[in-house]
Amino acid sequence: MSHITLITGSTLGGAEYVADHLAELLEQEGHQTDTVNNADFTELNQSSIWLVVCSTHGAGEFPDNIQPFIQQLSEQKPDLSSLKYAIIGLGDSSYDTFCAAAKKLDLQLHSLGATRLGERLDIDVSQDPVPEDPAELWLETWKNTFCG
């Protein structure tokens, strides 16, 4: 089974709830998981699959708890060519910055050589007030990209 590190970018806790729910489901299937709410790049396992769950704050900004991690990636520009990752964004589609933080992080990881597994999931919390539900449906398909 796989080892998956769930990294959250959360302002009000929604991304953390989604990550905790997905970690529980993955563990039920025998995967090892770690959930990191204040990611430090130097402490993350790059041989693990990263599943980043990130909300968008303000006018398209990253939540406070993930900003140091984003800064580390920007400044250090590490070679992530061996990394596999996935992204789930949470946002409100009534804003033109819908899921902007997740989209920016997706581009940043890709530019550093990482390989995204599957499609990014952008959850519209105005349509899905319980974001764990669409995330769980997405997980069923996504896990086939590394288990299938």
Helices and strands as residue ranges (DSSP letters): E 3-9, H 14-28, E 32-36, G 41-43, E 49-55, G 64-66, H 67-76, E 84-91, H 100-111, E 115-116, E 121-124, H 132-142, H 144-147
